[in-house]
Amino acid sequence: MYMAKISEFGRLKAVGLNYIQPSLIERNDQNPRIIFDPEKIKELRDSIKDVGILVPLIAYFDDKKRKYILLDGERRLKCAKELTLKDVPVNIIAKPTKLQNILEMFNIHDLRIEWNIIETAWKIQDIINVIGTDNETEIAKLIPLKKSEIKRCKTLLSFTKKYQKMVFQYFESRGKNGLKPDFLIEMNNSLNAISDLFPEIIEKNTRNGIIDSLIYKYKNGIIKRVTDFRTLTKIIKSAKKSSDKQNIFSLIEKLIKDSKYSIQEAYEATIKHSSDIKLVKKESQFLMDILKNLRIQETNKIENNELTNILTDLKKIIEKKLKELGV
């Protein structure tokens, strides 16, 4: 069944070049691109005004609408309408299937300006609906995206439309409003970890309730970077090995409910100590390897003084920590 659907897609057959009134051409509702850079539109409009449209649009004729449906050239068409051009050059192709329509636009736009990630995600959802699978390997056979990129898009699709629109708003406002896509993508790992280890927190607060709480913290500077969620995920997963799982549970709940409690504070109250010890072990081994191979006789007087001061300070710190450990 799946392969039969894939076989619908092939190279679209050209019918020929024609000159068509812009009013007879409609945008393609399968094209998710809504956001256009006004400066680039102006540059293109000025160019078309001076030399005309050099690269023909691509469209097909829809018998039901009795109009041409655009496959490529929306910015050129937009400029043509603004300049009230009488006609525009169009390469006419045979009417595609829905899958051909989507995939042809993927291939066309991949050669030029890419869709932003949420526009791409919405189009991947259409592909999933048509082919009947969300398998990343199968989708990657159809469109010019890596499996990792498709997976990121699928992560955005796992959120409700409310949050997807926030990501769209981020691109629409050029980063002034909305949410970075990486905010949701990074947060998703933390939400999955909570669901896995503390499902009762999800049941009590709801997934969207937790999301709203974390968005509030991010917009108010309590969560400073989207990568802070990597730290949160480590805190949650540490409960697998921790003897104090109840403490971690309480801190996660506090993080959700207390509007001023940060991921950094939760980190310092849980895994910072063990993380610091791991770092000391790693860096100490590195330092010891350097010191063992350091040729003191080859250093000059100034370097010797600097090294003496550093090693003396290091010795004091080590002796202090050994004393605290009872050694």
Backbone torsions as a table, in degrees:
resi	resn	phi	psi	omega
1	MET	NA	-45.2	-179.0
2	TYR	-63.7	-47.9	-178.3
3	MET	-64.8	-30.0	178.1
4	ALA	-65.6	-37.5	179.1
5	LYS	-70.6	-39.1	179.9
6	ILE	-63.6	-33.2	-177.6
7	SER	-67.0	-12.9	176.1
8	GLU	-64.7	-26.2	-174.4
9	PHE	-88.9	124.6	174.0
10	GLY	-149.1	-179.2	177.2
11	ARG	-65.3	133.8	-178.4
12	LEU	-74.8	136.7	-175.4
13	LYS	-81.7	130.5	178.1
14	ALA	-77.5	140.8	176.7
15	VAL	-101.7	-40.8	177.2
16	GLY	153.6	170.3	179.8
17	LEU	-89.3	137.9	178.2
18	ASN	-145.4	166.3	175.9
19	TYR	-114.0	122.0	-168.8
20	ILE	-128.3	145.3	175.7
21	GLN	-65.2	133.1	179.3
22	PRO	-54.6	-32.4	-178.3
23	SER	-67.3	-16.2	-179.8
24	LEU	-91.9	2.8	-177.7
25	ILE	-114.1	129.5	178.2
26	GLU	-110.4	150.8	173.9
27	ARG	-65.9	154.3	-178.1
28	ASN	-86.6	121.2	-178.3
29	ASP	-70.7	-6.7	174.5
30	GLN	-88.4	-4.9	178.2
31	ASN	-91.1	114.7	-176.1
32	PRO	-78.0	-9.6	-175.1
33	ARG	-67.7	119.0	178.2
34	ILE	-120.0	-30.5	-175.6
35	ILE	-88.4	125.6	176.9
36	PHE	-126.5	137.5	178.1
37	ASP	-71.5	114.8	-177.3
38	PRO	-60.4	-33.0	179.5
39	GLU	-67.4	-41.9	179.8
40	LYS	-70.8	-33.8	175.7
41	ILE	-62.4	-43.0	179.9
42	LYS	-62.8	-43.7	178.7
43	GLU	-59.9	-43.7	-179.4
44	LEU	-67.3	-41.2	-179.9
45	ARG	-62.2	-42.1	178.8
46	ASP	-64.2	-39.0	179.6
47	SER	-65.7	-43.9	179.9
48	ILE	-65.4	-36.5	178.8
49	LYS	-62.7	-36.1	-177.9
50	ASP	-81.0	-46.2	-171.0
51	VAL	-122.9	-2.2	-179.4
52	GLY	84.6	-176.6	178.4
53	ILE	-87.4	112.3	-176.1
54	LEU	-86.3	-31.0	-179.5
55	VAL	-107.7	115.9	-177.4
56	PRO	-60.2	149.8	172.6
57	LEU	-72.7	166.5	174.1
58	ILE	-122.3	129.3	-177.7
59	ALA	-151.6	165.4	173.6
60	TYR	-130.2	160.1	-177.8
61	PHE	-94.7	129.5	177.8
62	ASP	-100.7	114.1	-176.5
63	ASP	-62.2	-37.0	-177.0
64	LYS	-70.7	-45.1	-178.7
65	LYS	-81.2	-18.1	-175.5
66	ARG	57.2	37.9	177.6
67	LYS	-141.2	165.3	176.3
68	TYR	-89.6	136.1	-179.9
69	ILE	-106.3	126.5	-174.1
70	LEU	-73.7	136.4	173.8
71	LEU	-109.9	-33.1	178.8
72	ASP	-150.9	135.1	175.6
73	GLY	115.6	29.8	-176.4
74	GLU	-64.0	-39.2	179.0
75	ARG	-66.8	-40.0	178.0
76	ARG	-64.3	-40.3	178.6
77	LEU	-65.3	-42.8	179.3
78	LYS	-58.0	-45.8	180.0
79	CYS	-66.4	-39.5	-180.0
80	ALA	-61.5	-40.5	179.3
81	LYS	-68.4	-39.2	178.7
82	GLU	-66.3	-33.0	179.4
83	LEU	-88.0	0.3	-178.3
84	THR	50.2	46.9	176.0
85	LEU	-68.0	144.2	-179.0
86	LYS	-70.4	-37.8	178.2
87	ASP	-153.7	164.7	179.5
88	VAL	-135.1	147.6	178.2
89	PRO	-73.4	132.6	-177.2
90	VAL	-136.9	127.0	169.9
91	ASN	-83.2	114.7	-177.9
92	ILE	-87.9	133.4	177.2
93	ILE	-121.1	165.1	176.2
94	ALA	-67.2	149.8	-178.9
95	LYS	-62.1	125.7	-178.4
96	PRO	-85.2	164.2	168.6
97	THR	-73.6	170.1	179.5
98	LYS	-59.7	-42.1	-179.4
99	LEU	-67.2	-42.8	177.4
100	GLN	-59.8	-41.5	-179.4
101	ASN	-57.6	-51.5	-178.4
102	ILE	-63.3	-48.6	-174.0
103	LEU	-69.9	-34.2	178.3
104	GLU	-64.7	-40.6	178.0
105	MET	-66.5	-37.4	176.1
106	PHE	-56.8	-47.5	-177.5
107	ASN	-69.5	-38.4	178.8
108	ILE	-65.0	-50.6	-174.7
109	HIS	-72.6	-24.0	176.7
110	ASP	-65.3	-24.8	179.6
111	LEU	-80.9	-14.6	-176.7
112	ARG	-122.4	-127.5	179.2
113	ILE	-81.2	125.8	-177.9
114	GLU	-72.4	150.4	169.4
115	TRP	-66.4	150.9	173.4
116	ASN	-71.9	168.4	-168.2
117	ILE	-63.6	-33.5	-178.9
118	ILE	-75.8	-34.9	174.4
119	GLU	-62.9	-42.5	178.0
120	THR	-63.6	-42.0	179.6
121	ALA	-60.3	-43.4	180.0
122	TRP	-62.9	-36.4	179.9
123	LYS	-73.3	-34.7	175.8
124	ILE	-64.2	-35.7	176.7
125	GLN	-61.3	-39.4	177.3
126	ASP	-63.3	-41.5	178.9
127	ILE	-63.1	-44.3	178.6
128	ILE	-58.0	-43.4	-179.6
129	ASN	-63.0	-37.2	-177.2
130	VAL	-76.4	-45.4	-173.8
131	ILE	-88.7	-14.1	173.9
132	GLY	79.8	20.0	175.7
133	THR	-151.2	147.9	175.2
134	ASP	-108.2	19.0	179.6
135	ASN	-63.8	122.7	-175.2
136	GLU	-64.4	-35.3	179.1
137	THR	-63.9	-43.2	-179.4
138	GLU	-68.6	-40.0	179.6
139	ILE	-66.2	-38.6	-179.2
140	ALA	-64.9	-20.6	177.0
141	LYS	-72.0	-20.1	-173.2
142	LEU	-100.5	-30.3	-174.0
143	ILE	-126.8	155.9	-176.7
144	PRO	-80.5	56.2	176.8
145	LEU	-130.5	146.6	175.5
146	LYS	-74.6	158.4	179.4
147	LYS	-60.1	-35.8	179.4
148	SER	-64.1	-36.9	178.4
149	GLU	-69.8	-39.1	177.7
150	ILE	-64.7	-40.1	179.1
151	LYS	-61.7	-40.9	177.8
152	ARG	-62.3	-41.9	178.2
153	CYS	-63.2	-42.4	179.4
154	LYS	-63.9	-33.0	177.0
155	THR	-62.8	-43.8	177.5
156	LEU	-62.5	-37.7	-179.6
157	LEU	-67.8	-20.0	179.9
158	SER	-73.9	-14.7	176.3
159	PHE	-89.3	155.3	-179.8
160	THR	-67.9	164.7	-178.8
161	LYS	-56.1	-32.3	-179.8
162	LYS	-55.2	-45.8	-177.4
163	TYR	-80.5	-32.3	175.4
164	GLN	-61.3	-39.4	179.7
165	LYS	-67.3	-29.2	176.0
166	MET	-65.4	-37.4	177.0
167	VAL	-67.7	-42.6	176.8
168	PHE	-59.7	-41.3	179.9
169	GLN	-62.1	-33.6	178.8
170	TYR	-60.7	-45.0	179.1
171	PHE	-73.1	-37.5	-178.5
172	GLU	-64.0	-37.4	-178.5
173	SER	-93.4	5.1	-178.3
174	ARG	58.1	43.5	173.9
175	GLY	86.3	2.3	-178.0
176	LYS	-82.1	-29.1	-179.4
177	ASN	-135.2	178.7	177.8
178	GLY	76.3	-159.2	-176.0
179	LEU	-126.2	138.7	170.9
180	LYS	-62.2	140.2	177.8
181	PRO	-59.6	-33.7	-179.4
182	ASP	-66.2	-22.6	176.4
183	PHE	-61.4	-49.9	-179.6
184	LEU	-68.9	-39.4	-177.9
185	ILE	-64.4	-45.0	179.3
186	GLU	-70.1	-40.3	-179.7
187	MET	-64.1	-31.9	-177.6
188	ASN	-57.7	-38.2	178.7
189	ASN	-63.2	-39.4	178.4
190	SER	-67.6	-41.3	179.0
191	LEU	-63.4	-40.2	178.1
192	ASN	-64.6	-38.5	179.4
193	ALA	-66.2	-41.0	177.2
194	ILE	-62.5	-45.0	-179.8
195	SER	-60.9	-36.2	-177.6
196	ASP	-74.1	-44.5	-172.5
197	LEU	-100.4	-28.9	-179.1
198	PHE	-133.0	62.6	-177.5
199	PRO	-59.2	-26.5	-179.5
200	GLU	-65.3	-27.7	177.1
201	ILE	-68.2	-40.7	177.5
202	ILE	-63.8	-44.3	-178.6
203	GLU	-63.6	-39.0	-176.5
204	LYS	-74.2	-42.1	-173.2
205	ASN	-102.2	-15.1	-172.7
206	THR	68.6	147.7	-179.2
207	ARG	-60.0	-46.5	-178.9
208	ASN	-67.4	-31.6	176.6
209	GLY	-63.8	-42.0	178.0
210	ILE	-65.9	-43.4	179.3
211	ILE	-58.7	-47.0	-179.2
212	ASP	-60.7	-39.8	179.5
213	SER	-63.6	-42.8	-178.4
214	LEU	-72.7	-33.6	175.3
215	ILE	-64.0	-42.4	178.3
216	TYR	-58.4	-45.6	-179.8
217	LYS	-62.5	-39.5	-178.8
218	TYR	-66.9	-44.0	-178.6
219	LYS	-70.5	-20.1	179.6
220	ASN	-105.4	12.8	172.6
221	GLY	79.1	7.2	178.2
222	ILE	-75.7	-40.9	167.9
223	ILE	-98.1	115.4	-170.7
224	LYS	-88.6	-32.5	-176.6
225	ARG	-136.5	149.4	178.6
226	VAL	-64.9	-26.4	179.4
227	THR	-71.7	-9.0	175.3
228	ASP	-60.8	-24.8	179.9
229	PHE	-67.3	-24.8	175.6
230	ARG	-64.9	-38.9	175.8
231	THR	-65.6	-43.0	179.6
232	LEU	-61.3	-41.7	179.0
233	THR	-61.5	-40.6	178.2
234	LYS	-63.4	-40.5	178.7
235	ILE	-60.6	-47.9	-178.1
236	ILE	-62.8	-47.1	-177.5
237	LYS	-68.2	-21.8	178.8
238	SER	-64.8	-17.9	179.5
239	ALA	-65.0	-21.7	178.5
240	LYS	-62.6	-35.3	-176.0
241	LYS	-106.4	-15.0	-174.9
242	SER	-76.4	143.3	175.5
243	SER	-83.7	-9.2	-177.9
244	ASP	-113.2	53.9	-177.9
245	LYS	-61.4	-35.1	-178.5
246	GLN	-64.0	-36.0	178.6
247	ASN	-65.1	-42.8	179.0
248	ILE	-65.0	-40.9	176.6
249	PHE	-56.2	-46.7	-178.0
250	SER	-64.5	-39.5	-179.2
251	LEU	-69.5	-35.3	176.9
252	ILE	-65.9	-42.5	176.8
253	GLU	-62.8	-40.1	178.8
254	LYS	-64.4	-38.5	179.5
255	LEU	-61.9	-35.3	-179.5
256	ILE	-76.7	-41.0	-171.6
257	LYS	-90.7	-34.3	-177.8
258	ASP	-86.3	111.5	-174.0
259	SER	-65.5	-16.7	-178.0
260	LYS	-106.9	-4.8	-177.4
261	TYR	-82.4	126.4	-172.9
262	SER	-101.5	163.8	175.4
263	ILE	-63.5	-36.3	179.5
264	GLN	-62.7	-39.6	178.1
265	GLU	-66.6	-40.2	177.8
266	ALA	-64.7	-38.0	178.0
267	TYR	-62.0	-46.7	-178.8
268	GLU	-65.8	-28.0	-178.8
269	ALA	-86.4	-7.7	-176.0
270	THR	-124.9	-81.6	-167.5
271	ILE	-100.9	0.2	-177.9
272	LYS	-58.9	-43.4	-177.4
273	HIS	-60.1	-49.4	-179.0
274	SER	-68.6	-33.5	177.3
275	SER	-66.1	-39.6	178.8
276	ASP	-65.3	-39.1	179.5
277	ILE	-64.9	-41.8	177.4
278	LYS	-61.3	-39.6	179.8
279	LEU	-67.2	-40.5	178.1
280	VAL	-61.4	-44.6	179.2
281	LYS	-59.9	-45.1	-177.8
282	LYS	-66.9	-49.4	-176.2
283	GLU	-72.4	-31.7	178.8
284	SER	-65.5	-40.6	177.5
285	GLN	-62.3	-41.1	178.1
286	PHE	-62.8	-45.2	-179.8
287	LEU	-65.0	-41.7	179.9
288	MET	-63.1	-39.7	178.7
289	ASP	-62.5	-40.2	179.1
290	ILE	-67.6	-45.9	-177.6
291	LEU	-63.5	-37.5	179.6
292	LYS	-61.4	-36.0	-175.1
293	ASN	-98.4	2.3	-179.0
294	LEU	-74.7	127.8	-179.9
295	ARG	-95.2	97.9	-176.7
296	ILE	-60.8	-38.4	-176.7
297	GLN	-63.6	-16.9	-177.9
298	GLU	-95.3	-2.2	179.3
299	THR	-90.6	152.3	179.5
300	ASN	-87.9	179.4	-173.8
301	LYS	-62.8	-43.3	-178.9
302	ILE	-64.2	-44.3	178.6
303	GLU	-62.6	-38.4	179.0
304	ASN	-62.7	-41.4	179.5
305	ASN	-65.0	-43.5	179.1
306	GLU	-62.7	-43.9	-179.4
307	LEU	-65.5	-38.3	178.6
308	THR	-60.9	-45.6	-179.9
309	ASN	-62.9	-44.3	-179.0
310	ILE	-63.2	-48.4	-177.6
311	LEU	-67.4	-32.4	177.6
312	THR	-66.1	-45.2	178.4
313	ASP	-63.8	-40.9	179.6
314	LEU	-63.4	-40.3	179.6
315	LYS	-61.8	-41.9	-179.5
316	LYS	-62.7	-43.7	-179.2
317	ILE	-64.8	-44.2	-179.9
318	ILE	-63.0	-43.7	179.9
319	GLU	-62.9	-37.8	179.4
320	LYS	-65.6	-44.5	-179.1
321	LYS	-68.5	-36.1	176.7
322	LEU	-64.0	-38.0	178.7
323	LYS	-65.3	-41.0	178.3
324	GLU	-64.0	-30.7	179.3
325	LEU	-82.9	-3.8	178.9
326	GLY	80.0	23.6	-179.2
327	VAL	-97.0	NA	NA
